[in-house]
Amino acid sequence: MARVLIVEDEEALSLLLRYNLEAEGYDVEVCARGDDADTRLRELAPDLLILDWMLPGLSGIELCRRLRGRSETERLPIIMLTARGEESERIRGLSTGADDYVVKPFSIPELMARVRAMLRRARPELVSTLLKSGDLELDRETHRVRRGGREIHLGPTEFRLLEFLMQSPGRVFSREQLLDGVWGLDVYVDERTVDVHIGRLRKAINRARDKDPIRTVRGSGYAFNDQFAHAAAAATA
């Protein structure tokens, strides 16, 4: 599921947004302060950010500017919420780096439609039911994984781990980020648990001569190899 971070200091509004986003199947986290959100975004970037303009600690406009200056978040989809409806303010928000600009009060169904549309453009793999790279396929609807036509049986944790990695090929995730993204923020387990499940996943998807699609980055974590599709094609040529 797509991960959405809401940065909004109006508790009633943030609760309303969270309820509606979770009802549509999104994994939602909320921050009430701009500086807290800045810290969280350095740890793990979401798939989409809903950002209020006026925030305690750090303004939304300044946070947006900082995010666009970092390579990890320069392409992060951002919807800015604000009570400022003047044309000059909308231009300022968009010029700072917001992808969309919604003036309060707004329609919740309209905002949900904007979220879906933005994710379709920015992260189509998150709304696709089938993830495919080389000879490896993961079907979200049937919870089946195949490699070269061979069905692979994975446990629920290994399935979620593979899905999480395949959504962002080439991106290196630390063990802490994988714990947050796969196990959830409210689950407390040792980081070495990630290594155990990566080992199980590799054993399940790789045969003796198969190219391993999971890359270990020493001192950093793990990534789904963005060159895997090319390597798999070359191996079968």
C-alpha positions in Angstrom: 0.0 0.0 0.0 1.1 3.6 -0.6 2.4 5.5 2.4 1.0 9.0 3.0 2.4 11.5 5.6 0.0 14.2 6.8 1.7 17.3 8.3 -1.2 19.3 9.8 -1.5 21.0 13.2 -5.3 21.1 13.2 -6.1 17.9 15.1 -9.7 17.6 13.9 -8.6 18.0 10.2 -5.7 15.5 10.5 -8.0 12.9 12.1 -10.5 13.4 9.3 -7.9 13.1 6.6 -6.3 10.0 8.3 -9.7 8.3 8.6 -10.6 8.8 4.9 -7.1 7.9 3.6 -7.0 4.7 5.7 -10.5 3.8 4.5 -9.0 3.8 1.0 -6.2 1.5 2.0 -3.3 3.9 2.5 -0.7 3.5 5.3 -1.0 6.9 7.0 1.3 8.7 9.5 0.6 12.1 11.0 2.9 14.9 12.3 1.6 18.1 13.9 4.9 20.1 13.7 7.0 21.0 10.7 10.3 20.3 12.4 9.1 16.9 13.6 8.1 16.1 10.0 11.5 17.2 8.7 13.2 14.7 11.0 10.8 11.9 10.0 11.2 12.6 6.3 15.0 12.2 6.7 14.4 8.8 8.2 11.9 7.4 5.7 10.2 9.3 2.8 6.5 8.5 2.2 5.0 8.0 -1.3 3.0 11.2 -0.9 3.0 14.2 1.4 0.0 16.3 2.4 1.5 19.4 3.9 -0.1 22.4 5.6 1.3 25.8 4.9 1.2 27.2 8.5 2.9 24.9 11.0 4.6 25.3 14.4 8.3 24.7 14.5 8.9 25.0 10.7 6.5 26.4 8.1 5.2 24.1 5.4 6.6 26.4 2.7 10.1 26.1 4.2 9.8 22.4 4.6 8.8 22.1 1.0 11.8 24.1 0.0 14.1 21.8 2.0 12.6 18.7 0.6 13.1 19.8 -3.0 16.8 20.5 -2.2 17.5 16.8 -1.2 18.0 14.1 -3.7 15.9 11.6 -1.7 12.8 13.8 -1.7 13.2 16.0 -4.8 10.5 14.0 -6.6 8.3 13.4 -3.6 4.6 14.2 -4.6 3.5 17.1 -2.3 -0.1 18.4 -1.9 -0.1 21.7 0.0 -3.1 22.7 2.2 -3.7 26.3 3.0 -6.2 28.9 3.9 -4.4 31.3 1.5 -6.5 31.4 -1.6 -5.0 34.4 -3.4 -3.4 33.8 -6.8 0.0 35.1 -5.7 0.1 32.7 -2.7 -0.9 29.7 -5.0 1.9 30.7 -7.3 4.3 31.0 -4.4 3.4 27.5 -3.1 3.7 25.9 -6.5 7.0 27.7 -7.3 8.5 26.4 -4.0 7.9 22.9 -5.2 4.3 21.8 -4.3 2.8 19.6 -7.0 -0.8 20.6 -6.1 -2.4 23.3 -4.0 -5.7 22.9 -2.1 -7.4 25.8 -0.4 -9.3 25.3 2.9 -12.1 24.5 3.3 -12.1 21.8 0.7 -14.0 18.7 -0.3 -12.7 15.4 1.1 -13.8 13.4 -1.9 -12.0 15.9 -4.2 -8.8 15.6 -2.1 -9.0 11.8 -2.3 -9.3 12.0 -6.0 -6.2 14.3 -6.2 -4.3 11.8 -4.1 -5.2 8.9 -6.4 -4.4 10.9 -9.5 -1.0 12.1 -8.2 0.0 8.5 -7.1 -1.0 7.2 -10.6 1.4 9.7 -12.2 4.3 9.6 -9.7 4.2 6.0 -8.5 2.2 3.8 -11.0 3.7 0.7 -9.4 1.8 1.4 -6.2 -1.6 1.3 -7.9 -0.7 -1.6 -10.3 -1.8 -5.1 -9.2 1.2 -6.7 -10.9 4.9 -5.9 -10.2 7.3 -7.4 -12.7 11.1 -7.3 -13.1 12.9 -9.7 -15.5 11.5 -13.1 -14.9 10.1 -12.3 -11.4 6.4 -11.4 -11.0 4.5 -10.5 -7.9 0.7 -10.3 -8.0 -0.9 -8.2 -5.3 -4.4 -9.4 -5.8 -3.7 -13.1 -5.7 -0.7 -12.9 -3.4 1.3 -15.1 -5.8 4.9 -14.8 -6.8 6.3 -16.5 -9.9 9.8 -16.7 -11.4 10.3 -18.0 -14.9 6.8 -19.4 -14.8 7.6 -21.3 -11.6 5.3 -20.5 -8.6 7.2 -19.5 -5.5 5.6 -20.0 -2.1 6.4 -17.1 0.4 5.3 -16.5 3.9 3.3 -13.2 4.5 6.3 -11.3 5.8 8.6 -12.4 2.9 5.8 -11.4 0.5 5.5 -7.9 2.0 9.3 -7.5 2.0 9.6 -8.4 -1.6 6.7 -6.1 -2.6 8.2 -3.2 -0.6 11.6 -3.6 -2.3 10.1 -4.1 -5.8 8.2 -0.9 -5.5 11.4 1.1 -5.4 14.1 -0.6 -7.6 17.6 0.7 -6.9 16.7 2.5 -3.7 18.7 1.3 -0.7 16.7 0.8 2.5 18.2 0.6 5.9 17.1 -2.2 8.3 15.2 0.4 10.3 13.4 1.7 7.2 12.5 -1.9 6.2 11.1 -2.5 9.7 9.0 0.6 9.5 7.8 -0.1 6.0 7.1 -3.8 6.2 6.5 -4.6 9.9 4.9 -1.2 10.8 5.7 1.6 13.1 4.0 0.0 16.2 5.9 -3.3 16.0 9.1 -3.5 18.0 11.5 -6.2 16.8 15.3 -6.4 16.5 16.8 -5.0 13.3 18.6 -8.3 12.7 15.1 -9.8 12.1 15.3 -8.2 8.7 18.5 -10.2 7.9 16.7 -13.4 8.8 13.7 -12.7 6.5 16.0 -11.5 3.6 17.8 -14.8 3.9 14.5 -16.7 3.7 13.3 -14.6 0.8 16.5 -15.2 -1.2 16.4 -18.9 -0.5 12.8 -19.0 -1.8 13.2 -17.0 -5.0 16.7 -18.1 -6.1 17.8 -21.4 -7.5 21.4 -22.5 -8.0 22.2 -20.4 -11.1 19.5 -17.7 -10.7 20.6 -14.1 -10.6 19.8 -12.7 -7.1 17.6 -9.6 -7.5 18.2 -8.4 -3.9 21.4 -6.4 -3.4 23.2 -6.1 -0.1 24.7 -2.7 0.5 27.4 -3.1 3.1 26.9 -0.8 6.0 23.6 0.6 4.6 21.0 -2.1 4.0 19.2 -3.8 1.1 17.8 -2.8 -2.3 16.0 -4.5 -5.2 18.6 -4.4 -8.0 17.5 -2.0 -10.6 19.7 -3.8 -13.2 18.0 -7.2 -12.5 15.6 -7.0 -15.4 18.5 -6.5 -17.9 20.6 -9.2 -16.2 17.7 -11.7 -16.3 17.1 -11.0 -20.0 20.8 -11.4 -20.8 20.9 -14.7 -18.9 18.1 -16.1 -21.0 19.4 -14.8 -24.3 
